[in-house]
Amino acid sequence: MKKGFINFCRKGMDGFYEAITDKKYVVDKSRGWGIHYDFLNLIYPNPKIICLVRDLRDILTSMEKNFRSHPDKHNEMLDWSTGRNTTTPKRIDTWMSSPPVGLAIERLSEIIRQGIDSKMLFIKFEDLCIYPEFTMKSVYEYLGLPIFKHDFDNIEQVTKEDDEVYGIFGDHKIRKKLEPIPSRAKSLLGPDVTEWIWNNYAWFFEKFRYNK
């Protein structure tokens, strides 16, 4: 049964991509691959998993920014009658205890705890913006693929996220030019909230070498 099930999964994945693309290489995007490494390893031994991380304070800043961007529209996460998510700290608590951010961070902590991180490649968003050529070189080397010459001043948006299926989790419009994005965490979230994030997720900032 085990052999049959594993082969069923392998053939299913092969069949899926053979039907939708003739590309030589396929990258499957999922926030869940890392935590399911052992299962994936049964289907495709020694899988390559790349995880892009960003300063957690800036991720939550982006969430809060999107929340505030449409004050004219009803937001279901907000309920004034019960006081649910009526302040920035309350919304941070909600995002850190639910998908996509909370679940992703929980999985990441378990990945590190189990030592799976040693088999993955982690790319810092900030490094990608500041040192794009060096960062992408490390990606190709990890994948064992020939290095491709990118034009980081003219990035095309090829894929489109289907927000109707997965929900609106962030801004999916790709910037034309890759360049550093200044942090707005303290000005938008406030010093008290950014301090709380730093203190409660010290393992994250230490692991990926972020400064206070």
Buried (B, 14 or more C-beta within 10 A) or exposed (E): EEEEEEEEBEEEBEEEEEEEEEEEEEEEEEBEBBBBBEEBEEBEEEBBBBBEBBBBBBBBBBBBBBBEEEEEEEEEEBEEEEEEBEEBBBBBBBBBEEEBBBBBBBBBBEBBEEEBBEBBBBBBBBBBBEEBEEBBEBBEEBEEEEEEEEEBEEBEEEEEBEEEEEEEBBEEEEEEEBEEEEBBBBEBBEEEBBBBBBEEBEEBBEBBEBEE
